[in-house]
Amino acid sequence: MPIPYPAIAAYALAGVITASVGPVTGQNYPIKPIRISTSAIGASSDFTSRLIAQDITETLGQPVIVENRGTVPAIEYISKAPPDGYSLLIGGSALWITPFLRSDTSWDPIRDFAPVNLVERSPNILVVHPSLPVKSVRDLMALAKSRSGELNYASAPAGGSSHLAGELFKAMAGVNIVRVAYKGAAPGMIGLMGGEVHLTFAGAGSAVPHLKSGKIRALAVTGSRPSALLPGMPTVATSGLPGYEVESIDVVMVPAKTPAAIIKRLHQEIVQVLNKPDVKNKLLLAGVEVVTGTPDEVASMMKSEMAKWGKLIKDVGIRAD
């Protein structure tokens, strides 16, 4: 369930970069293949990267190659890549949350990166085992307060979306629900369906397929607004816990000091791809909703996310070292 928070300066609308073959501007860029570094094969950012790469290969007139380096290795690689517009990162909250979780992080999300686009978002879904006698978020909070320390929730590894969503819920609701750590989202969902745990804050992709079976029951989505991924489902914030919001957010980033004209060109090309109805439909089926925010909106989002999660991680004492 994630995703930098000092403001990133606005970018000018013109820039020049010098390559070995001579000056390159936003007008004659690109002159060689572009590489997108992203997560492992099969993750949502991998799927999105390939959709984007396929389309902008045609419009930019150069091959766009997706490299599955893994989440942290991809971030590390792009943080040290040349700022020439030929190395892109597509990923999510690990970029700005990991530095709060680990003491050995090699990158700074503000110093080492420049934003290009918001790409997609996906809320977690608060789901419970059918045997739990609750039908709403208010019911769950009341039960948790009456049975302090007796309820538990499935969590992915430390600092993952479901973990942070669970800890934020506990902090804001003032309840004591015990974390049960699993190695990943799939084992956690199996544990919930098998009755090993009472609830979890699951990613939409792992929860939605099991809702129709009746093996789990959804109470609310964790986003700031209702989600097309689960029509008609209320948010946690409107169901008894105002201000609660957790979303997985993917962005496009480039190395810091990439010329503004190149950032502008990449932003325009990627927005055109994301606004295509077939791309939106494919991503919705994959469990995410398209967003097409500007570089400034990415910066604002990162600032807000870092402030929220940095405080929670410090207050709770979460470490992933």
TAVEN-V594909 format. One record per backbone hydrogen bond with DSSP energy under -1.0 kcal/mol. CO is the residue of the C=O (numbers start at 1). NH is the residue of the N-H. E is the energy in kcal/mol with one decimal. If there is no record, write none. Layout:
co=CO nh=NH e=E
co=CO nh=NH e=E
This chain:
co=17 nh=24 e=-3.4
co=19 nh=22 e=-1.9
co=22 nh=19 e=-2.0
co=24 nh=17 e=-2.5
co=25 nh=29 e=-1.4
co=34 nh=65 e=-3.1
co=35 nh=88 e=-2.7
co=36 nh=67 e=-3.4
co=37 nh=90 e=-2.0
co=38 nh=69 e=-1.3
co=38 nh=70 e=-1.5
co=40 nh=43 e=-1.6
co=43 nh=47 e=-2.1
co=44 nh=48 e=-2.6
co=45 nh=49 e=-2.2
co=46 nh=50 e=-1.9
co=47 nh=51 e=-1.8
co=48 nh=52 e=-2.5
co=49 nh=53 e=-2.8
co=50 nh=54 e=-2.1
co=51 nh=55 e=-1.5
co=52 nh=56 e=-2.7
co=53 nh=57 e=-1.6
co=55 nh=59 e=-1.6
co=56 nh=60 e=-2.5
co=63 nh=34 e=-2.5
co=65 nh=36 e=-3.3
co=67 nh=38 e=-2.2
co=67 nh=69 e=-1.4
co=70 nh=74 e=-2.4
co=71 nh=75 e=-1.8
co=72 nh=76 e=-2.7
co=73 nh=77 e=-2.4
co=74 nh=78 e=-2.3
co=75 nh=79 e=-2.1
co=77 nh=80 e=-1.0
co=82 nh=84 e=-1.9
co=86 nh=35 e=-2.3
co=88 nh=37 e=-3.3
co=89 nh=253 e=-2.6
co=91 nh=251 e=-3.2
co=92 nh=95 e=-1.9
co=93 nh=97 e=-2.6
co=94 nh=98 e=-1.5
co=97 nh=100 e=-2.0
co=98 nh=101 e=-1.0
co=98 nh=102 e=-2.2
co=101 nh=320 e=-2.3
co=108 nh=112 e=-2.4
co=112 nh=256 e=-1.7
co=114 nh=254 e=-2.5
co=117 nh=252 e=-2.6
co=119 nh=291 e=-2.2
co=120 nh=250 e=-2.5
co=121 nh=289 e=-3.1
co=122 nh=248 e=-3.3
co=124 nh=222 e=-2.5
co=125 nh=202 e=-1.7
co=126 nh=219 e=-3.1
co=126 nh=220 e=-1.0
co=127 nh=200 e=-2.2
co=128 nh=217 e=-2.5
co=129 nh=132 e=-2.2
co=132 nh=134 e=-2.5
co=136 nh=140 e=-2.1
co=137 nh=141 e=-2.6
co=138 nh=142 e=-2.3
co=139 nh=143 e=-2.6
co=140 nh=144 e=-2.8
co=141 nh=145 e=-2.1
co=142 nh=146 e=-1.8
co=143 nh=147 e=-1.7
co=147 nh=150 e=-2.5
co=151 nh=178 e=-2.7
co=152 nh=198 e=-1.2
co=152 nh=199 e=-1.2
co=153 nh=180 e=-2.7
co=155 nh=182 e=-3.3
co=157 nh=160 e=-2.3
co=160 nh=164 e=-2.7
co=161 nh=165 e=-2.6
co=162 nh=166 e=-1.9
co=163 nh=167 e=-2.4
co=164 nh=168 e=-2.5
co=165 nh=169 e=-2.0
co=166 nh=170 e=-2.2
co=167 nh=171 e=-2.3
co=168 nh=172 e=-2.7
co=169 nh=173 e=-2.7
co=170 nh=174 e=-1.5
co=170 nh=175 e=-1.4
co=176 nh=149 e=-2.4
co=178 nh=153 e=-2.7
co=180 nh=155 e=-2.3
co=184 nh=188 e=-1.6
co=185 nh=189 e=-2.3
co=186 nh=190 e=-2.3
co=187 nh=191 e=-2.4
co=188 nh=192 e=-2.0
co=189 nh=193 e=-2.7
co=190 nh=194 e=-2.0
co=191 nh=196 e=-2.6
co=192 nh=195 e=-1.5
co=198 nh=129 e=-2.6
co=199 nh=154 e=-2.4
co=200 nh=127 e=-2.5
co=202 nh=125 e=-3.0
co=203 nh=207 e=-1.8
co=204 nh=208 e=-2.3
co=207 nh=210 e=-1.8
co=208 nh=211 e=-1.2
co=211 nh=214 e=-1.1
co=217 nh=128 e=-2.8
co=220 nh=126 e=-2.7
co=221 nh=236 e=-2.2
co=222 nh=246 e=-2.8
co=227 nh=230 e=-1.3
co=230 nh=233 e=-2.0
co=234 nh=221 e=-2.6
co=236 nh=239 e=-1.0
co=236 nh=241 e=-1.7
co=241 nh=244 e=-1.8
co=248 nh=122 e=-2.0
co=250 nh=119 e=-2.4
co=250 nh=120 e=-1.2
co=251 nh=91 e=-1.8
co=252 nh=116 e=-2.6
co=252 nh=117 e=-1.3
co=253 nh=89 e=-2.8
co=254 nh=114 e=-2.9
co=255 nh=258 e=-1.3
co=259 nh=263 e=-2.0
co=260 nh=264 e=-2.6
co=261 nh=265 e=-1.9
co=262 nh=266 e=-2.7
co=263 nh=267 e=-2.7
co=264 nh=268 e=-2.3
co=265 nh=269 e=-2.3
co=266 nh=270 e=-2.6
co=267 nh=271 e=-2.4
co=268 nh=272 e=-1.8
co=269 nh=273 e=-1.5
co=270 nh=274 e=-2.6
co=271 nh=275 e=-1.9
co=273 nh=276 e=-1.6
co=276 nh=280 e=-2.4
co=277 nh=281 e=-2.4
co=278 nh=282 e=-2.2
co=279 nh=283 e=-2.3
co=280 nh=284 e=-2.2
co=281 nh=285 e=-2.2
co=282 nh=286 e=-1.1
co=283 nh=288 e=-2.5
co=284 nh=287 e=-1.4
co=289 nh=121 e=-2.4
co=293 nh=118 e=-1.4
co=294 nh=298 e=-2.3
co=295 nh=299 e=-2.3
co=296 nh=300 e=-2.3
co=297 nh=301 e=-2.5
co=298 nh=302 e=-2.7
co=299 nh=303 e=-2.2
co=300 nh=304 e=-2.2
co=301 nh=305 e=-2.8
co=302 nh=306 e=-2.7
co=303 nh=307 e=-1.8
co=304 nh=308 e=-2.1
co=305 nh=309 e=-2.8
co=306 nh=310 e=-2.1
co=307 nh=311 e=-1.4
co=308 nh=312 e=-2.0
co=309 nh=313 e=-2.9
co=310 nh=314 e=-1.9
co=311 nh=315 e=-2.9
co=312 nh=316 e=-2.9
co=313 nh=317 e=-1.6
co=313 nh=318 e=-1.7
